[in-house]
Protein backbone atom coordinates (compact mmCIF):
# COMPACT_ATOMS: atom_id res chain seq x y z
CA UNK A 1 0.00 0.00 0.00
CA UNK A 2 1.71 3.25 -1.10
CA UNK A 3 1.24 6.73 0.35
CA UNK A 4 -1.97 6.06 2.29
CA UNK A 5 -1.48 9.17 4.39
CA UNK A 6 -0.46 11.38 1.51
CA UNK A 7 -3.54 10.21 -0.42
CA UNK A 8 -5.98 11.14 2.32
CA UNK A 9 -4.29 14.46 3.04
CA UNK A 10 -4.42 15.37 -0.63
CA UNK A 11 -8.09 14.46 -0.88
CA UNK A 12 -8.85 16.56 2.15
CA UNK A 13 -6.91 19.50 0.78
CA UNK A 14 -8.79 19.20 -2.47
CA UNK A 15 -12.10 19.19 -0.64
CA UNK A 16 -11.35 22.07 1.66
CA UNK A 17 -9.81 24.22 -1.05
CA UNK A 18 -12.78 23.78 -3.29
CA UNK A 19 -15.88 25.69 -2.52
CA UNK A 20 -17.20 24.39 -5.80
CA UNK A 21 -17.22 20.75 -4.65
CA UNK A 22 -19.99 19.18 -6.66
CA UNK A 23 -23.19 18.63 -4.71
CA UNK A 24 -24.36 15.09 -5.35
CA UNK A 25 -27.69 14.98 -6.99
CA UNK A 26 -28.63 11.96 -4.88
CA UNK A 27 -27.70 10.95 -1.33
CA UNK A 28 -25.15 8.18 -0.87
CA UNK A 29 -26.91 5.18 0.57
CA UNK A 30 -25.67 1.66 0.91
CA UNK A 31 -27.31 -0.59 -1.69
CA UNK A 32 -29.04 -3.71 -0.43
CA UNK A 33 -26.69 -6.61 0.19
CA UNK A 34 -26.20 -8.27 -3.15
CA UNK A 35 -25.47 -11.83 -2.27
CA UNK A 36 -28.60 -13.90 -2.92
CA UNK A 37 -28.54 -16.29 -5.89
CA UNK A 38 -30.21 -14.79 -8.90
CA UNK A 39 -32.82 -17.32 -9.98
CA UNK A 40 -34.48 -16.65 -13.30
CA UNK A 41 -37.33 -19.08 -13.80
CA UNK A 42 -37.88 -18.33 -17.45
CA UNK A 43 -35.88 -20.17 -20.16
CA UNK A 44 -34.93 -18.72 -23.54
CA UNK A 45 -35.56 -21.94 -25.46
CA UNK A 46 -32.83 -20.99 -27.92
CA UNK A 47 -29.14 -20.15 -27.60
CA UNK A 48 -26.77 -17.31 -28.48
CA UNK A 49 -22.99 -17.22 -28.81
CA UNK A 50 -20.71 -14.33 -29.74
CA UNK A 51 -16.97 -14.95 -30.11
CA UNK A 52 -14.04 -13.55 -32.06
CA UNK A 53 -13.98 -16.26 -34.75
CA UNK A 54 -16.72 -17.99 -36.73
CA UNK A 55 -15.11 -21.43 -36.33
CA UNK A 56 -15.29 -20.94 -32.56
CA UNK A 57 -18.90 -19.70 -32.54
CA UNK A 58 -19.88 -22.63 -34.78
CA UNK A 59 -18.01 -25.11 -32.55
CA UNK A 60 -20.05 -23.88 -29.57
CA UNK A 61 -23.31 -24.18 -31.50
CA UNK A 62 -22.36 -27.70 -32.63
CA UNK A 63 -21.82 -28.83 -29.05
CA UNK A 64 -25.13 -27.26 -27.97
CA UNK A 65 -26.87 -29.14 -30.78
CA UNK A 66 -25.35 -32.38 -29.41
CA UNK A 67 -27.06 -31.77 -26.08
CA UNK A 68 -24.35 -29.76 -24.34
CA UNK A 69 -25.08 -26.75 -22.17
CA UNK A 70 -23.49 -23.28 -22.18
CA UNK A 71 -20.48 -24.56 -20.26
CA UNK A 72 -19.81 -27.41 -22.70
CA UNK A 73 -20.20 -24.85 -25.49
CA UNK A 74 -17.69 -22.60 -23.72
CA UNK A 75 -15.15 -25.45 -23.76
CA UNK A 76 -15.74 -25.91 -27.49
CA UNK A 77 -15.36 -22.18 -28.18
CA UNK A 78 -12.22 -21.80 -26.02
CA UNK A 79 -10.46 -24.86 -27.45
CA UNK A 80 -11.29 -23.80 -31.01
CA UNK A 81 -9.92 -20.31 -30.33
CA UNK A 82 -6.72 -22.04 -29.18
CA UNK A 83 -6.42 -23.42 -32.73
CA UNK A 84 -7.65 -20.50 -34.85
CA UNK A 85 -6.83 -17.45 -32.72
CA UNK A 86 -3.56 -18.41 -30.96
CA UNK A 87 -2.45 -14.78 -30.99
CA UNK A 88 -5.09 -14.07 -28.35
CA UNK A 89 -5.62 -17.12 -26.18
CA UNK A 90 -4.97 -20.82 -25.94
CA UNK A 91 -4.25 -23.85 -23.82
CA UNK A 92 -0.80 -22.39 -23.08
CA UNK A 93 -2.54 -19.45 -21.37
CA UNK A 94 -5.37 -18.81 -18.95
CA UNK A 95 -8.88 -17.45 -18.55
CA UNK A 96 -11.33 -15.93 -16.14
CA UNK A 97 -15.01 -16.76 -16.28
CA UNK A 98 -18.23 -15.58 -14.69
CA UNK A 99 -20.86 -18.31 -14.90
CA UNK A 100 -24.55 -18.30 -14.12
CA UNK A 101 -26.19 -21.69 -13.56
CA UNK A 102 -29.89 -21.57 -14.34
CA UNK A 103 -30.98 -24.51 -12.16
CA UNK A 104 -30.14 -22.82 -8.86
CA UNK A 105 -29.19 -19.28 -9.86
CA UNK A 106 -25.60 -19.80 -8.74
CA UNK A 107 -23.20 -17.12 -9.96
CA UNK A 108 -19.59 -18.22 -9.75
CA UNK A 109 -16.17 -17.03 -10.83
CA UNK A 110 -13.68 -19.53 -12.26
CA UNK A 111 -10.10 -18.35 -11.93
CA UNK A 112 -8.00 -20.27 -14.48
CA UNK A 113 -5.25 -17.67 -14.33
CA UNK A 114 -1.60 -18.67 -14.78
CA UNK A 115 0.72 -18.90 -11.76
CA UNK A 116 4.39 -18.11 -11.23
CA UNK A 117 6.70 -21.15 -11.20
CA UNK A 118 8.34 -21.96 -7.84
CA UNK A 119 11.76 -20.90 -9.12
CA UNK A 120 10.57 -17.41 -10.13
CA UNK A 121 13.42 -14.97 -9.64
CA UNK A 122 12.99 -11.24 -10.16
CA UNK A 123 16.64 -11.01 -11.22
CA UNK A 124 15.67 -12.81 -14.43
CA UNK A 125 13.69 -9.71 -15.40
CA UNK A 126 16.51 -7.24 -14.83
CA UNK A 127 19.46 -6.33 -17.02
CA UNK A 128 22.94 -6.32 -15.50
CA UNK A 129 22.66 -2.56 -14.93
CA UNK A 130 19.46 -3.03 -12.95
CA UNK A 131 17.12 -1.71 -15.67
CA UNK A 132 14.05 -3.78 -16.55
CA UNK A 133 14.70 -6.54 -19.09
CA UNK A 134 11.62 -6.28 -21.30
CA UNK A 135 12.77 -9.25 -23.40
CA UNK A 136 12.64 -11.87 -20.66
CA UNK A 137 9.38 -10.36 -19.40
CA UNK A 138 7.66 -10.71 -22.77
CA UNK A 139 9.45 -13.36 -24.87
CA UNK A 140 10.49 -16.97 -24.41
CA UNK A 141 9.98 -19.42 -21.57
CA UNK A 142 10.89 -17.11 -18.67
CA UNK A 143 7.91 -14.93 -19.59
CA UNK A 144 5.46 -17.82 -19.29
CA UNK A 145 3.34 -18.59 -16.25
CA UNK A 146 2.07 -22.11 -15.57
CA UNK A 147 -0.98 -22.39 -17.87
CA UNK A 148 -4.45 -22.40 -16.35
CA UNK A 149 -6.70 -22.94 -19.38
CA UNK A 150 -6.46 -26.75 -19.64
CA UNK A 151 -7.33 -27.19 -15.95
CA UNK A 152 -10.06 -24.59 -16.37
CA UNK A 153 -11.68 -26.43 -19.28
CA UNK A 154 -11.54 -29.73 -17.38
CA UNK A 155 -13.08 -27.99 -14.34
CA UNK A 156 -15.89 -26.49 -16.41
CA UNK A 157 -16.69 -29.90 -17.84
CA UNK A 158 -16.54 -31.78 -14.55
CA UNK A 159 -18.48 -29.32 -12.41
CA UNK A 160 -20.83 -27.54 -14.80
CA UNK A 161 -21.01 -29.36 -18.14
CA UNK A 162 -23.33 -32.11 -19.32
CA UNK A 163 -21.12 -33.82 -21.89
CA UNK A 164 -17.81 -35.67 -21.46
CA UNK A 165 -14.85 -33.28 -21.88
CA UNK A 166 -13.70 -35.09 -25.00
CA UNK A 167 -17.01 -34.45 -26.72
CA UNK A 168 -16.76 -30.72 -26.05
CA UNK A 169 -13.19 -30.74 -27.43
CA UNK A 170 -14.15 -32.67 -30.58
CA UNK A 171 -14.77 -29.68 -32.91
CA UNK A 172 -11.38 -28.15 -32.08
CA UNK A 173 -9.53 -31.43 -32.53
CA UNK A 174 -11.27 -32.06 -35.86
CA UNK A 175 -10.49 -28.55 -37.12
CA UNK A 176 -6.85 -28.84 -36.07
CA UNK A 177 -6.55 -32.13 -37.99
CA UNK A 178 -8.60 -31.23 -41.07
CA UNK A 179 -7.17 -27.74 -41.35
CA UNK A 180 -8.49 -24.19 -41.60
CA UNK A 181 -7.53 -20.97 -43.33
CA UNK A 182 -5.82 -18.51 -40.94
CA UNK A 183 -7.60 -15.17 -40.95
CA UNK A 184 -5.93 -11.83 -41.64
CA UNK A 185 -5.51 -11.06 -37.95
CA UNK A 186 -3.54 -14.25 -37.29
CA UNK A 187 -1.39 -13.63 -40.37
CA UNK A 188 -0.71 -10.07 -39.16
CA UNK A 189 0.12 -11.24 -35.65
CA UNK A 190 2.63 -13.81 -36.94
CA UNK A 191 4.13 -11.19 -39.24
CA UNK A 192 4.44 -8.71 -36.37
CA UNK A 193 6.10 -11.26 -34.08
CA UNK A 194 8.15 -13.21 -36.65
CA UNK A 195 11.55 -12.05 -35.39
CA UNK A 196 10.77 -13.45 -31.95
CA UNK A 197 9.13 -16.59 -33.35
CA UNK A 198 12.34 -17.31 -35.30
CA UNK A 199 14.27 -17.60 -32.03
CA UNK A 200 12.57 -20.91 -31.14
CA UNK A 201 12.74 -23.90 -33.52
CA UNK A 202 9.35 -25.42 -32.60
CA UNK A 203 7.72 -21.99 -32.95
CA UNK A 204 9.34 -21.46 -36.34
CA UNK A 205 8.21 -24.89 -37.53
CA UNK A 206 4.63 -24.14 -36.45
CA UNK A 207 4.15 -20.51 -37.45
CA UNK A 208 6.72 -19.95 -40.21
CA UNK A 209 6.58 -23.37 -41.88
CA UNK A 210 8.13 -22.20 -45.14
CA UNK A 211 10.30 -19.64 -43.40
CA UNK A 212 7.60 -16.99 -43.69
CA UNK A 213 4.13 -16.23 -42.33
CA UNK A 214 1.20 -18.06 -43.91
CA UNK A 215 -0.67 -16.32 -46.69
CA UNK A 216 -4.41 -15.84 -47.09
CA UNK A 217 -6.13 -18.95 -48.40
CA UNK A 218 -3.44 -21.36 -47.26
CA UNK A 219 -4.81 -24.37 -45.35
CA UNK A 220 -3.23 -24.86 -41.97
CA UNK A 221 -3.15 -27.87 -39.68
CA UNK A 222 -2.10 -28.21 -36.04
CA UNK A 223 -1.68 -31.96 -35.42
CA UNK A 224 0.48 -31.57 -32.29
CA UNK A 225 -2.11 -29.42 -30.56
CA UNK A 226 -4.86 -31.78 -31.77
CA UNK A 227 -3.06 -34.63 -30.00
CA UNK A 228 -2.57 -32.58 -26.82
CA UNK A 229 -6.30 -31.71 -26.77
CA UNK A 230 -7.15 -35.34 -27.37
CA UNK A 231 -5.06 -36.43 -24.36
CA UNK A 232 -6.70 -33.68 -22.29
CA UNK A 233 -10.11 -35.01 -23.39
CA UNK A 234 -9.20 -38.60 -22.52
CA UNK A 235 -7.40 -38.01 -19.21
CA UNK A 236 -8.74 -34.68 -17.97
CA UNK A 237 -6.36 -32.11 -16.46
CA UNK A 238 -3.78 -34.80 -15.64
CA UNK A 239 -3.38 -35.38 -19.37
CA UNK A 240 -1.88 -31.90 -19.66
CA UNK A 241 -0.17 -31.32 -16.31
CA UNK A 242 1.34 -34.80 -15.89
CA UNK A 243 2.54 -37.65 -18.09
CA UNK A 244 3.73 -37.29 -21.67
CA UNK A 245 2.50 -33.73 -22.27
CA UNK A 246 3.66 -32.38 -18.90
CA UNK A 247 7.12 -33.86 -19.44
CA UNK A 248 7.42 -32.36 -22.91
CA UNK A 249 6.39 -28.94 -21.61
CA UNK A 250 8.93 -28.97 -18.78
CA UNK A 251 11.73 -30.37 -20.99
CA UNK A 252 11.13 -27.73 -23.69
CA UNK A 253 10.95 -24.84 -21.22
CA UNK A 254 14.11 -25.88 -19.37
CA UNK A 255 16.08 -26.60 -22.57
CA UNK A 256 15.39 -23.01 -23.66
CA UNK A 257 16.48 -21.40 -20.38
CA UNK A 258 13.20 -21.47 -18.44
CA UNK A 259 12.69 -22.71 -14.89
CA UNK A 260 9.48 -24.77 -14.80
CA UNK A 261 9.44 -28.07 -12.94
CA UNK A 262 7.10 -31.07 -13.07
CA UNK A 263 5.92 -30.05 -9.60
CA UNK A 264 4.85 -26.59 -10.86
CA UNK A 265 2.57 -28.25 -13.38
CA UNK A 266 1.30 -30.94 -11.01
CA UNK A 267 0.40 -28.43 -8.33
CA UNK A 268 -1.58 -26.05 -10.58
CA UNK A 269 -5.08 -25.56 -9.14
CA UNK A 270 -8.26 -23.91 -10.39
CA UNK A 271 -9.79 -21.47 -7.92
CA UNK A 272 -13.51 -21.07 -7.68
CA UNK A 273 -14.29 -17.69 -6.16
CA UNK A 274 -17.28 -15.58 -5.26
CA UNK A 275 -17.77 -12.98 -7.98
CA UNK A 276 -17.98 -9.28 -7.19
CA UNK A 277 -21.56 -8.10 -7.23
CA UNK A 278 -22.66 -4.50 -7.46
CA UNK A 279 -26.18 -3.07 -7.67
CA UNK A 280 -26.62 0.01 -9.84
CA UNK A 281 -29.72 1.68 -11.28
CA UNK A 282 -31.85 -1.40 -10.71
CA UNK A 283 -29.31 -3.70 -12.34
CA UNK A 284 -27.07 -6.25 -10.70
CA UNK A 285 -23.60 -6.52 -12.22
CA UNK A 286 -21.79 -9.80 -11.52
CA UNK A 287 -18.13 -9.52 -12.39
CA UNK A 288 -14.53 -10.59 -11.77
CA UNK A 289 -12.93 -10.51 -8.29
CA UNK A 290 -9.15 -10.56 -7.67
CA UNK A 291 -6.85 -11.97 -9.07
CA UNK A 292 -8.50 -9.61 -11.54
CA UNK A 293 -8.59 -5.93 -10.77
CA UNK A 294 -11.46 -5.49 -13.21
CA UNK A 295 -14.47 -6.12 -11.02
CA UNK A 296 -13.17 -4.08 -8.11
CA UNK A 297 -12.57 -1.15 -10.46
CA UNK A 298 -15.96 -1.50 -12.20
CA UNK A 299 -17.72 -1.69 -8.82
CA UNK A 300 -15.83 1.30 -7.47
CA UNK A 301 -16.67 3.34 -10.58
CA UNK A 302 -20.35 2.37 -10.50
CA UNK A 303 -20.54 3.12 -6.77
CA UNK A 304 -19.08 6.57 -7.41
CA UNK A 305 -21.45 7.17 -10.34
CA UNK A 306 -24.49 5.99 -8.37
CA UNK A 307 -24.53 9.36 -6.60
CA UNK A 308 -25.37 11.19 -9.82
CA UNK A 309 -28.27 11.00 -12.18
CA UNK A 310 -26.23 10.61 -15.35
CA UNK A 311 -29.34 10.54 -17.50
CA UNK A 312 -29.99 14.20 -16.64
CA UNK A 313 -26.54 15.40 -17.69
CA UNK A 314 -25.25 16.48 -21.09
CA UNK A 315 -22.58 14.33 -22.77
CA UNK A 316 -19.67 16.46 -21.58
CA UNK A 317 -20.66 16.45 -17.91
CA UNK A 318 -21.63 12.80 -17.95
CA UNK A 319 -18.30 11.88 -19.57
CA UNK A 320 -16.41 14.11 -17.14
CA UNK A 321 -17.88 12.26 -14.15
CA UNK A 322 -17.14 8.86 -15.69
CA UNK A 323 -13.52 9.90 -16.34
CA UNK A 324 -13.12 11.18 -12.79
CA UNK A 325 -14.51 7.92 -11.41
CA UNK A 326 -12.10 5.93 -13.64
CA UNK A 327 -9.17 8.05 -12.46
CA UNK A 328 -9.93 7.29 -8.82
CA UNK A 329 -10.56 3.56 -9.32
CA UNK A 330 -7.27 3.08 -11.23
CA UNK A 331 -5.37 4.82 -8.47
CA UNK A 332 -6.54 2.10 -6.08
CA UNK A 333 -5.95 -0.64 -8.64
CA UNK A 334 -2.24 0.08 -8.74
CA UNK A 335 -1.74 0.14 -5.03
CA UNK A 336 -3.85 -2.52 -3.41
CA UNK A 337 -4.66 -5.43 -5.67
CA UNK A 338 -3.04 -8.82 -6.23
CA UNK A 339 -3.69 -12.55 -5.83
CA UNK A 340 -6.20 -13.00 -2.97
CA UNK A 341 -4.44 -16.19 -1.89
CA UNK A 342 -1.30 -14.17 -1.19
CA UNK A 343 -2.27 -10.63 -0.26
CA UNK A 344 -4.75 -9.08 2.11
CA UNK A 345 -6.71 -6.44 0.26
CA UNK A 346 -9.01 -3.81 1.74
CA UNK A 347 -11.90 -5.02 -0.41
CA UNK A 348 -14.57 -4.06 2.11
CA UNK A 349 -13.32 -0.51 1.88
CA UNK A 350 -12.84 -0.45 -1.90
CA UNK A 351 -16.30 -1.87 -2.54
CA UNK A 352 -18.09 0.20 0.08
CA UNK A 353 -20.60 2.80 -1.09
CA UNK A 354 -19.38 5.04 1.73
CA UNK A 355 -15.83 4.93 0.41
CA UNK A 356 -17.25 5.77 -3.01
CA UNK A 357 -19.21 8.64 -1.47
CA UNK A 358 -15.96 10.02 -0.04
CA UNK A 359 -14.28 9.84 -3.42
CA UNK A 360 -17.32 11.43 -5.06
CA UNK A 361 -17.00 14.45 -2.82
CA UNK A 362 -13.56 15.12 -4.28
CA UNK A 363 -14.96 15.35 -7.81
CA UNK A 364 -15.59 18.86 -9.06
CA UNK A 365 -18.63 19.50 -11.21
CA UNK A 366 -16.80 20.81 -14.23
CA UNK A 367 -13.10 20.61 -13.55
CA UNK A 368 -10.71 17.72 -14.01
CA UNK A 369 -8.72 16.69 -10.92
CA UNK A 370 -5.07 16.45 -11.92
CA UNK A 371 -3.95 12.87 -11.17
CA UNK A 372 -0.86 14.39 -9.55
CA UNK A 373 -3.16 15.57 -6.73
CA UNK A 374 -4.08 11.94 -6.12
CA UNK A 375 -0.72 10.26 -5.50
CA UNK A 376 1.18 7.89 -7.77
CA UNK A 377 1.51 5.40 -11.03
CA UNK A 378 1.92 5.18 -15.86
CA UNK A 379 0.73 4.37 -19.65
CA UNK A 380 -0.90 2.10 -22.19
CA UNK A 381 -0.37 0.41 -25.46
CA UNK A 382 -2.95 -2.31 -25.27
CA UNK A 383 -2.78 -3.83 -28.73
CA UNK A 384 -5.67 -6.16 -29.31
CA UNK A 385 -4.90 -9.69 -28.32
CA UNK A 386 -6.74 -11.60 -25.64
CA UNK A 387 -10.30 -12.54 -26.46
CA UNK A 388 -13.75 -12.59 -24.91
CA UNK A 389 -16.80 -14.69 -25.70
CA UNK A 390 -20.33 -14.82 -24.34
CA UNK A 391 -22.81 -17.72 -24.30
CA UNK A 392 -26.43 -18.17 -23.22
CA UNK A 393 -27.97 -21.59 -23.77
CA UNK A 394 -31.62 -22.51 -24.23
CA UNK A 395 -31.88 -23.46 -20.56
CA UNK A 396 -30.72 -20.02 -19.39
CA UNK A 397 -27.17 -21.01 -18.37
CA UNK A 398 -24.72 -18.20 -19.01
CA UNK A 399 -20.94 -18.08 -19.57
CA UNK A 400 -18.96 -14.84 -19.81
CA UNK A 401 -15.31 -15.74 -20.44
CA UNK A 402 -12.19 -13.69 -21.18
CA UNK A 403 -9.09 -15.64 -22.23
CA UNK A 404 -5.52 -14.57 -22.80
CA UNK A 405 -1.92 -15.48 -23.57
CA UNK A 406 -1.15 -11.80 -22.77
CA UNK A 407 0.79 -10.00 -25.53
CA UNK A 408 0.19 -10.91 -29.22
CA UNK A 409 1.27 -14.55 -29.70
CA UNK A 410 2.17 -14.75 -25.98
CA UNK A 411 5.80 -15.62 -25.37
CA UNK A 412 6.09 -16.77 -29.06
CA UNK A 413 7.50 -19.97 -27.55
CA UNK A 414 5.99 -23.29 -28.63
CA UNK A 415 6.91 -26.30 -26.48
CA UNK A 416 8.23 -28.86 -28.96
CA UNK A 417 5.98 -31.84 -29.59
CA UNK A 418 2.91 -30.36 -27.86
CA UNK A 419 1.70 -27.65 -30.25
CA UNK A 420 1.27 -25.48 -27.15
CA UNK A 421 2.14 -21.80 -27.54
CA UNK A 422 3.06 -20.50 -24.08
CA UNK A 423 1.77 -17.27 -22.64
CA UNK A 424 3.89 -14.30 -21.51
CA UNK A 425 1.71 -13.53 -18.53
CA UNK A 426 4.66 -13.04 -16.14
CA UNK A 427 4.70 -9.43 -17.41
CA UNK A 428 1.38 -8.88 -15.64
CA UNK A 429 3.25 -9.09 -12.34
CA UNK A 430 4.92 -5.94 -11.04
CA UNK A 431 8.24 -7.61 -12.01
CA UNK A 432 10.26 -4.49 -11.29
CA UNK A 433 8.69 -2.24 -8.65
CA UNK A 434 7.38 1.04 -10.06
CA UNK A 435 8.27 0.20 -13.68
CA UNK A 436 5.38 -0.10 -16.09
CA UNK A 437 4.37 -3.34 -17.75
CA UNK A 438 3.41 -3.54 -21.43
CA UNK A 439 0.04 -1.91 -20.62
CA UNK A 440 1.65 0.93 -18.69
CA UNK A 441 0.38 -0.45 -15.40
CA UNK A 442 2.46 -0.02 -12.31
CA UNK A 443 2.14 -2.32 -9.39
CA UNK A 444 3.10 -2.57 -5.78
CA UNK A 445 4.21 -5.34 -3.47
CA UNK A 446 0.66 -6.71 -3.66
CA UNK A 447 1.39 -7.80 -7.24
CA UNK A 448 5.06 -8.77 -6.82
CA UNK A 449 5.89 -12.23 -8.20
CA UNK A 450 6.04 -15.10 -5.70
CA UNK A 451 6.13 -18.87 -6.23
CA UNK A 452 2.68 -20.16 -7.15
CA UNK A 453 1.10 -16.69 -7.14
CA UNK A 454 -1.36 -15.46 -9.77
CA UNK A 455 -0.41 -12.27 -11.57
CA UNK A 456 -2.99 -9.49 -11.41
CA UNK A 457 -5.27 -9.32 -14.44
CA UNK A 458 -7.55 -6.68 -15.89
CA UNK A 459 -9.89 -9.28 -17.39
CA UNK A 460 -13.48 -8.36 -16.54
CA UNK A 461 -15.96 -10.97 -17.80
CA UNK A 462 -19.33 -9.74 -16.57
CA UNK A 463 -23.04 -10.54 -16.52
CA UNK A 464 -25.58 -7.75 -15.99
CA UNK A 465 -28.97 -8.79 -14.61
CA UNK A 466 -31.87 -6.37 -14.92
CA UNK A 467 -35.58 -6.78 -14.30
CA UNK A 468 -36.23 -7.03 -18.05
CA UNK A 469 -32.88 -7.81 -19.64
CA UNK A 470 -29.68 -9.77 -19.11
CA UNK A 471 -26.40 -8.82 -20.79
CA UNK A 472 -23.21 -10.89 -21.12
CA UNK A 473 -20.29 -8.56 -21.70
CA UNK A 474 -16.46 -8.60 -21.84
CA UNK A 475 -13.52 -7.44 -23.94
CA UNK A 476 -9.78 -7.72 -24.50
CA UNK A 477 -7.65 -4.57 -24.23
CA UNK A 478 -5.08 -4.79 -21.40
CA UNK A 479 -5.83 -2.13 -18.82
CA UNK A 480 -8.55 -0.66 -21.07
CA UNK A 481 -10.59 -3.86 -20.60
CA UNK A 482 -11.95 -2.41 -17.40
CA UNK A 483 -13.16 0.88 -18.83
CA UNK A 484 -14.45 -0.69 -22.04
CA UNK A 485 -16.51 -3.20 -20.08
CA UNK A 486 -17.77 -0.41 -17.84
CA UNK A 487 -18.87 1.60 -20.89
CA UNK A 488 -20.50 -1.54 -22.33
CA UNK A 489 -22.40 -2.04 -19.06
CA UNK A 490 -23.58 1.59 -19.06
CA UNK A 491 -24.63 1.34 -22.72
CA UNK A 492 -26.58 -1.83 -21.92
CA UNK A 493 -28.30 -0.07 -19.01
CA UNK A 494 -29.12 2.79 -21.37
CA UNK A 495 -31.12 0.27 -23.39
CA UNK A 496 -28.70 -0.45 -26.25
CA UNK A 497 -29.02 -3.83 -27.97
CA UNK A 498 -26.13 -6.32 -28.30
CA UNK A 499 -24.86 -4.66 -31.48
CA UNK A 500 -25.16 -1.20 -29.91
CA UNK A 501 -23.23 -2.30 -26.82
CA UNK A 502 -20.45 -3.89 -28.92
CA UNK A 503 -20.24 -0.84 -31.18
CA UNK A 504 -20.33 1.74 -28.36
CA UNK A 505 -17.55 4.31 -28.86
CA UNK A 506 -14.93 4.13 -26.14
CA UNK A 507 -12.73 6.30 -23.94
CA UNK A 508 -10.31 5.44 -21.16
CA UNK A 509 -8.53 7.03 -18.22
CA UNK A 510 -6.22 5.03 -15.98
CA UNK A 511 -5.02 7.68 -13.52
CA UNK A 512 -1.53 7.82 -15.00
CA UNK A 513 -0.78 9.00 -17.57
CA UNK A 514 -3.19 11.82 -16.82
CA UNK A 515 -5.03 11.81 -20.12
CA UNK A 516 -8.18 10.49 -21.69
CA UNK A 517 -7.60 8.04 -24.54
CA UNK A 518 -10.43 8.53 -26.98
CA UNK A 519 -11.68 6.43 -29.86
CA UNK A 520 -12.01 8.58 -32.99
CA UNK A 521 -15.61 9.77 -33.18
CA UNK A 522 -16.41 9.06 -29.52
CA UNK A 523 -17.11 12.73 -28.74
CA UNK A 524 -18.73 15.34 -30.94
CA UNK A 525 -16.64 18.55 -31.26
CA UNK A 526 -18.72 20.45 -28.67
CA UNK A 527 -18.31 17.68 -26.07
CA UNK A 528 -14.57 17.39 -26.79
CA UNK A 529 -14.24 21.19 -26.40
CA UNK A 530 -16.19 21.22 -23.16
CA UNK A 531 -14.06 18.40 -21.71
CA UNK A 532 -10.87 20.18 -22.73
CA UNK A 533 -12.09 23.36 -21.05
CA UNK A 534 -12.73 21.37 -17.87
CA UNK A 535 -9.03 20.47 -17.91
CA UNK A 536 -9.07 17.02 -19.51
CA UNK A 537 -6.32 16.15 -21.98
CA UNK A 538 -7.89 14.15 -24.82
CA UNK A 539 -5.79 11.90 -27.04
CA UNK A 540 -7.18 9.93 -29.96
CA UNK A 541 -6.09 6.32 -29.95
CA UNK A 542 -6.74 3.09 -31.86
CA UNK A 543 -7.32 0.18 -31.84
CA UNK A 544 -9.89 -0.63 -29.16
CA UNK A 545 -10.97 -3.99 -27.75
CA UNK A 546 -13.27 -6.47 -29.36
CA UNK A 547 -16.41 -6.97 -27.39
CA UNK A 548 -18.62 -10.01 -27.97
CA UNK A 549 -22.02 -9.58 -26.40
CA UNK A 550 -25.12 -11.71 -25.91
CA UNK A 551 -28.31 -10.17 -24.52
CA UNK A 552 -31.54 -11.76 -23.35
CA UNK A 553 -34.75 -9.76 -23.39
CA UNK A 554 -36.86 -11.26 -20.62
CA UNK A 555 -40.03 -9.61 -21.90
CA UNK A 556 -39.89 -11.04 -25.41
CA UNK A 557 -37.66 -13.98 -24.39
CA UNK A 558 -35.41 -13.20 -27.39
CA UNK A 559 -31.65 -13.60 -27.43
CA UNK A 560 -29.41 -11.32 -29.44
CA UNK A 561 -25.70 -12.04 -30.11
CA UNK A 562 -23.30 -9.52 -31.62
CA UNK A 563 -19.60 -9.32 -32.30
CA UNK A 564 -17.60 -6.15 -32.37
CA UNK A 565 -17.83 -4.31 -35.71
CA UNK A 566 -14.28 -3.04 -35.13
CA UNK A 567 -13.22 -6.57 -35.86
CA UNK A 568 -15.74 -8.51 -37.84
CA UNK A 569 -19.50 -8.34 -37.68
CA UNK A 570 -21.59 -11.50 -37.87
CA UNK A 571 -19.61 -13.62 -35.42
CA UNK A 572 -22.49 -13.58 -32.99
CA UNK A 573 -25.17 -16.16 -33.76
CA UNK A 574 -28.49 -17.24 -32.30
CA UNK A 575 -29.93 -20.70 -32.92
O1 LIG B 1 -4.77 -10.38 -17.90
C1 LIG B 1 -4.55 -9.26 -18.36
O2 LIG B 1 -4.98 -8.24 -17.86
C2 LIG B 1 -3.75 -9.12 -19.64
N1 LIG B 1 -2.85 -10.23 -19.77
C3 LIG B 1 -4.69 -8.99 -20.78
C4 LIG B 1 -3.98 -8.69 -22.06
C5 LIG B 1 -4.82 -8.09 -23.09
O3 LIG B 1 -5.99 -7.81 -22.91
C6 LIG B 1 -4.14 -7.82 -24.36
N2 LIG B 1 -4.90 -7.02 -25.26
N3 LIG B 1 -5.72 -6.72 -25.77
Boltz pocket constraint, residues with backbone or C-beta under 6 A from the ligand:
constraints:
  - pocket:
      binder: B
      contacts: [[A, 382], [A, 383], [A, 384], [A, 385], [A, 386], [A, 404], [A, 405], [A, 406], [A, 407], [A, 425], [A, 428], [A, 456], [A, 457], [A, 458], [A, 459], [A, 475], [A, 476], [A, 477], [A, 478], [A, 479], [A, 481]]
      max_distance: 6.0
